[in-house]
Amino acid sequence: MQCPFCRDADSRVLDSRTTDDGATVRRRRSCPSCGRRFTTTEVATLNVVKRSGVQMPFSRDKVISGVRKACQGRPVTEDDLALLAQRVEDEVRDLGMTEVPSHEVGLAILGPLRELDEVAYLRFASVYRSYSSLADFEQEIALLRAARDLSGSPRRSRHRDAAAP
């Protein structure tokens, strides 16, 4: 790492700390030539490759805004959305690639959203998977019911839970 003061090409790391849940590394460095200290921040880049080939940096805010539309009118809080976006980023980073197709990001959203709110999941899935007929919705609802039956616990929307006696 080049010293920002004397431009020497060498520096010594004094301390390293991870921040932002491990996504960023903050390093305190010392220059052996001039003796001055400085801090560097290293961020592992993660780019999303759209269908058109355009690359954009991964953004939790974009995940939240996309999911927020599906959650409109549903009992989902901003904290719920932030946690979902964190889970999506963790899953996408776990793929171990620096460039991830947008399709993979969409797939990473589906699981946590399904757990969060089935109606929001169905809305998001209908757009993401381009449902074109009623049969597509019926098939997805059947899959949701089958998963609920396998888990053994009936899942009801929060609206009904809140209104239940």
Secondary structure, DSSP 8 states (H G I E B T S, - for coil): ---TTT--S--EEEEEEEEGGGTEEEEEEE-TTT--EEEEEEE---EEE-TTS-EEE--HHHHHHHHHHHTTTSS--HHHHHHHHHHHHHHHHTTT-SEEEHHHHHHHHHHHHHHH-HHHHHHHHHHHTT--SHHHHHHHHHHHHHHHHHHTS----HHHHHH--
